[in-house]
Amino acid sequence: MIQAGVIPVTWQQVMLEWQRDWARKETYNAVMDIVREHSGAYGMGVDYAYTMVHNAPSRQKSEHETLAPVPAPVR
């Protein structure tokens, strides 16, 4: 198919193209739920933005202790 001129795309490219306008709130949350659950590194980035930038609660619950951040020394 590539030899015939077809440009392969992923399911994620298609879904984000269908969403297209992020101001469309009727589909925004559903698309973001799919992205966070199934989009690998991109989904992790969305999770990070939700929790660190927008102060949303973390989706990941862990039984392990979370260490406090330690800033790097300035030289």
N, C-alpha and C positions, 0 to 999 in steps of 0.2 A: 504494500500500500504506500509506503514511503516513496518507492520508485515512481509511483503514479502521482506524487505531489501531496499526499496526505501529511498533515502535520500532527503528530501524536500529542495528545493532551491527557492530563490525569483527571480523575474524578473531582479532585479538589479545585483544579482550575475551572472546570465546568460549573461546579457549585458556586464558587465565588463570582464567576461571570454572571450567573443567573441572579445572584443577590444584587450585584452591581452597585446599587445605591444604598449605602449604609444608613441612610436616614429612613429607610423603609422598616419601621418598627414592627410591623406585623410578621415579618419573617426573620428579623435580626437575631432574636434570642434562640430560635430553633437552629439557625445556621451556626451560631457560636457554640451551641451545645454539641453539635456534630463535630465541629472543628476541635473543640477541647477534648473530646473523647477519642477521635480517630485520626487526627492529623499530625501525630508524632511531634517533631520539634516545633512546628508552627503552633500546634495546640498547647504545648508547654509554654510558649511565649505568650499566648493569649491568657493562660492561667496566671502567669507571672504578672502581666499587666493588670488583670482583675484584682489580684491580691496585693501587689505592691503599690500600684499607681492609684487604683480606685478604692483601696482598703476593703475589698470584699473578703469574706471568710475563705480560708483555704479549703479546697475540695479534698485534699489529701490529709487524712488523719493517720498519725503514726503513734505507736506505743513507745517510740524511742524519744529520748530527751533531745530537744532542739537547742543547739549551742548558740549563744549570743554572738553576734558578729564582732570580730576583732579587727580594728582598722590597721592598715599597714603603716609602719613608721615612716615619717617624712624626713628625708635627709637633706 
